[in-house]
C-alpha cells in the first residue's frame, strides 16, 4: 500500500503508472470508511490494474454552519480497510495541501446541481465538482466509482465529465443499507439509538412513495406529502422529499422513465439523505 500526502508526489506517481500502461480506478471518499465505501473499492478492484482511494474531508463543500470540524475521521482504521479490500494507493492530503491559499478557480455544474441538496446547500456541489475535478487531474483515473446514496452527486459528476471531456468512465454503485434499511453513511455515527430508530422512517416513507407512484403515476404529489408526513410523525425535520426525472433533475413529465424519489431530513442535528430510483 502506497500512501501519498502531497499533490505533487501523487500526481507524479499516477502519471508514471499511466505511462507504463496501467489502468487506474479512483474511489473518492471523505474517509471514516464503512461497508458502502468498501463496496465501491470492490467494484474498482474488478475494473482496473490499480485502485486508488482518496481520503479528504473537503472544506469547500461544507457551509460555515455545517459539520466540517466534527466530521468523523479515523485514518488508521481507513488504511486497514483499504488494505483488506485490495486497494493499492491512498491519497490523503492534509487540509492545507489540497488548495493553495489564494486558489480562486471553481468548477460548477449549474443545472442538475440546483434542486434537492443543491437548494438547501447552495455551495455544496460547487465544492464537490471542484475537488473531484482536482482529484481526477491528480489521479489520472480511467474509472471513478461513486455511490448512489448521493445520486444527485453522481449525476452532477457524470455531467461534469461529459461537458468538460474528462476521459473517465463514471461507475455509479448501488446504495448500501444496514440490515434494518438505514442507508449507510459516515454521519450515522452522530445518531443516538433513539434517533437512529426514528430515522428508519425515511426509507419506509420512500418505499411507500415508490409503491404508490409505481401503481399510479398521477399519485406523485399525494405520495410525496404522505412521505413527508411519515418522517415528520417520526420526529424528523424534513428538508425535502421530492421526485425528479433522473436525466433532467426536473419534475417528471409524461415522457419521463427513470425517476428518483429523494429525501433529506434531520434527526436531532444530523442531516440524512436517502433515495429510491425506479422506472415509471
Ligand atoms: O461523497 C463524498 O464522500 C464526497 O462528496 C466526495 C465525492 C469524496 C468529494 O469530496
Boltz pocket constraint, residues with backbone or C-beta under 6 A from the ligand:
constraints:
  - pocket:
      binder: B
      contacts: [[A, 28], [A, 29], [A, 30], [A, 54], [A, 56], [A, 58], [A, 61], [A, 127], [A, 128], [A, 131], [A, 132], [A, 150], [A, 153]]
      max_distance: 6.0
